[in-house]
Protein backbone atom coordinates (compact mmCIF):
# COMPACT_ATOMS: atom_id res chain seq x y z
CA UNK A 1 0.00 0.00 0.00
CA UNK A 2 1.35 3.39 -0.98
CA UNK A 3 0.97 6.11 1.58
CA UNK A 4 0.94 9.79 0.85
CA UNK A 5 4.45 10.18 2.26
CA UNK A 6 5.87 7.59 -0.19
CA UNK A 7 4.72 9.43 -3.27
CA UNK A 8 7.20 11.42 -5.27
CA UNK A 9 6.30 15.11 -5.44
CA UNK A 10 6.27 16.17 -9.08
CA UNK A 11 6.12 19.94 -9.61
CA UNK A 12 4.01 20.81 -12.64
CA UNK A 13 6.60 23.01 -14.34
CA UNK A 14 9.27 20.33 -14.09
CA UNK A 15 6.83 17.75 -15.46
CA UNK A 16 5.85 20.07 -18.32
CA UNK A 17 9.52 20.61 -19.20
CA UNK A 18 10.16 16.86 -19.08
CA UNK A 19 7.24 16.18 -21.43
CA UNK A 20 8.40 18.93 -23.79
CA UNK A 21 11.91 17.43 -23.88
CA UNK A 22 10.41 14.05 -24.76
CA UNK A 23 8.21 15.53 -27.49
CA UNK A 24 11.05 17.67 -28.89
CA UNK A 25 13.36 14.64 -28.81
CA UNK A 26 10.87 12.63 -30.85
CA UNK A 27 10.48 15.54 -33.29
CA UNK A 28 14.25 15.72 -33.68
CA UNK A 29 14.45 11.97 -34.34
CA UNK A 30 11.93 12.48 -37.16
CA UNK A 31 13.98 15.39 -38.49
CA UNK A 32 17.20 13.40 -38.27
CA UNK A 33 15.73 10.51 -40.23
CA UNK A 34 13.61 12.48 -42.68
CA UNK A 35 15.94 15.53 -42.96
CA UNK A 36 12.83 17.74 -43.01
CA UNK A 37 10.40 18.76 -40.29
CA UNK A 38 7.92 21.59 -40.94
CA UNK A 39 10.31 23.08 -43.46
CA UNK A 40 13.37 22.93 -41.22
CA UNK A 41 15.99 20.73 -42.81
CA UNK A 42 19.25 18.99 -42.05
CA UNK A 43 21.93 18.07 -44.54
CA UNK A 44 21.21 14.87 -46.46
CA UNK A 45 23.56 12.07 -45.56
CA UNK A 46 24.22 9.33 -43.09
CA UNK A 47 26.55 11.39 -40.85
CA UNK A 48 23.90 14.05 -40.39
CA UNK A 49 21.25 11.42 -39.70
CA UNK A 50 23.37 9.52 -37.17
CA UNK A 51 24.49 12.60 -35.28
CA UNK A 52 21.05 14.23 -35.41
CA UNK A 53 19.27 11.12 -34.13
CA UNK A 54 21.88 10.64 -31.39
CA UNK A 55 21.37 14.22 -30.19
CA UNK A 56 17.60 13.78 -30.37
CA UNK A 57 17.81 10.64 -28.26
CA UNK A 58 19.83 12.57 -25.66
CA UNK A 59 17.07 15.20 -25.58
CA UNK A 60 14.46 12.44 -25.20
CA UNK A 61 16.52 10.75 -22.48
CA UNK A 62 16.82 14.05 -20.58
CA UNK A 63 13.03 14.24 -20.49
CA UNK A 64 12.62 10.67 -19.27
CA UNK A 65 15.32 11.14 -16.63
CA UNK A 66 13.66 14.33 -15.42
CA UNK A 67 10.36 12.49 -14.96
CA UNK A 68 11.97 10.25 -12.33
CA UNK A 69 12.43 13.23 -9.97
CA UNK A 70 15.68 11.71 -8.69
CA UNK A 71 18.63 14.01 -8.12
CA UNK A 72 21.14 11.72 -9.87
CA UNK A 73 18.79 11.61 -12.87
CA UNK A 74 18.51 15.41 -12.89
CA UNK A 75 22.29 15.72 -13.08
CA UNK A 76 22.39 13.13 -15.85
CA UNK A 77 19.60 14.97 -17.70
CA UNK A 78 21.61 18.21 -17.48
CA UNK A 79 24.60 16.34 -18.90
CA UNK A 80 22.49 15.04 -21.79
CA UNK A 81 21.30 18.57 -22.53
CA UNK A 82 24.84 19.96 -22.41
CA UNK A 83 26.01 17.33 -24.89
CA UNK A 84 22.95 18.09 -27.04
CA UNK A 85 23.79 21.82 -27.12
CA UNK A 86 27.45 21.17 -27.92
CA UNK A 87 26.40 18.72 -30.63
CA UNK A 88 24.00 21.25 -32.16
CA UNK A 89 26.74 23.87 -32.27
CA UNK A 90 29.13 21.35 -33.83
CA UNK A 91 26.53 20.46 -36.47
CA UNK A 92 26.17 24.15 -37.37
CA UNK A 93 29.94 24.67 -37.55
CA UNK A 94 30.44 21.58 -39.73
CA UNK A 95 27.55 22.47 -42.03
CA UNK A 96 25.32 19.55 -41.04
CA UNK A 97 22.66 22.08 -40.03
CA UNK A 98 22.19 24.41 -43.00
CA UNK A 99 22.02 28.10 -42.09
CA UNK A 100 20.99 29.47 -45.48
CA UNK A 101 17.63 30.89 -44.43
CA UNK A 102 16.23 32.92 -41.58
CA UNK A 103 13.79 30.09 -40.79
CA UNK A 104 16.68 27.63 -40.38
CA UNK A 105 18.70 30.00 -38.20
CA UNK A 106 15.69 30.79 -36.00
CA UNK A 107 14.90 27.09 -35.58
CA UNK A 108 18.49 26.36 -34.54
CA UNK A 109 18.71 29.34 -32.18
CA UNK A 110 15.32 28.75 -30.54
CA UNK A 111 15.85 24.99 -30.26
CA UNK A 112 19.29 25.40 -28.74
CA UNK A 113 18.11 28.17 -26.41
CA UNK A 114 15.28 25.94 -25.15
CA UNK A 115 17.72 23.13 -24.40
CA UNK A 116 19.93 25.58 -22.47
CA UNK A 117 16.94 27.00 -20.59
CA UNK A 118 15.68 23.52 -19.71
CA UNK A 119 19.11 22.58 -18.34
CA UNK A 120 19.34 25.81 -16.34
CA UNK A 121 15.84 25.35 -14.92
CA UNK A 122 16.55 21.78 -13.85
CA UNK A 123 19.79 22.95 -12.24
CA UNK A 124 17.94 25.83 -10.52
CA UNK A 125 15.29 23.42 -9.17
CA UNK A 126 17.80 20.69 -8.25
CA UNK A 127 16.57 20.72 -4.64
CA UNK A 128 13.13 19.60 -5.88
CA UNK A 129 14.69 16.30 -6.95
CA UNK A 130 14.95 13.53 -4.38
CA UNK A 131 18.20 12.08 -3.20
CA UNK A 132 18.48 8.30 -3.51
N, C-alpha and C positions, 0 to 999 in steps of 0.2 A: 504494500500500500504506500502510495506516495503522499507525503504530507506537504503542507504548504512550504515548510522550511527547506524541503529537499528540491524544490523547483528552482531552475535557473532563471534569474531575472534577465529579461531580454528587452532592453530599451528600444523603443520604436524606431528612433533615428538610426541606431546601429543596425537593426534588422532591415530597415529600408535600404541602407547603404549596401548591406550584404546581398540583398536580392538584386539590386542594381548591378553590382559587380558580376553576379552570376549571369544576368541577362546580357550585359555588355560583353562578357566573355563568350557567351554563345554567339552573339552577333559578330564578334571578331573571328570566331572559328569559321562562320559562314563566309565572311569576307576573305579570310586566308585561303579557303578552298575554292571559292568562286571568283576571287579577285575583283568583286564588284558588290557593293552593298549600298543601295539607295543613291547610286551615282558616285560614291566614293570608291576609288579603285586602289589596288596594289599592283606592283609590277608582275607581269606574267612570268611564271617560272617556278621551278621546284624549290629553289632556295627561299624565295619570298613566301611561298606557301608553308614550308616547314617552319621558318622562323615566325611568321605571322600566327600560325596555329599554336606554336609553343607559347608565344606571349599571351595569346588568348586563353590558353589553358591555365596559365599562371593567374590571370585576372579572375577566371572562373574559380580556381582553387582558393584565391584570397577571399572570395565571397563565401564559399563553403566553410572555410576555416573560421571566418568571422561569426558565422551562425552558431558555432559551438560555444561561444562566450567563454572560452578558456584563455587565460593570459598567454600561455605558450603558443596557442593558435593565433592569437592577435599579433604576436611578434613575427610569427611565420608569415602571416598574411601581409604584414608591412613589408617583409622581405620580398615576397612575391611581387608586390606592387612596385617596389624599387627596381627590381630586375625588369619588370614590364616597362617602366618609364625609360630606363637605360636602353632597353631593346628597341623601343619606339624611336628614340633619338638616333640610335645606330642605324636603324632602317632608313631614316630620313637622310642621314649623312651618306650612306652607301647607295642611295637612289632606289631602294626597294619600296619606299613610299614616295610616289610622285608628288611634286610640289608645284606643278604647272598651272594650277588654277586656284582661285581664292577659296572655292568650296573645299578643295583638298587640304589646303593649308589650315583653314578653320576647323575642319574635322580632326586634323592631327593635333592642333593646339588645344581644342576643347577636350578631346579624348585624353590627351596627356595630362592636362590640367585637372580633369576629374580624378584620374588615378592618383595624382599627387595629393589632391584635397582629401580623397578617401583615406590615404595612408596617414596624412596629418590628423584627420579626425579620429581614426582608430588609435593613434598614438596619444592624442589629447585625452581620450576617454579610456585609456588603458586601465585605470582603476575600476572601471565597470566590469572588466573581465575577471573571472574567478581564477584564483590560483589553484593548482592541482591538489 
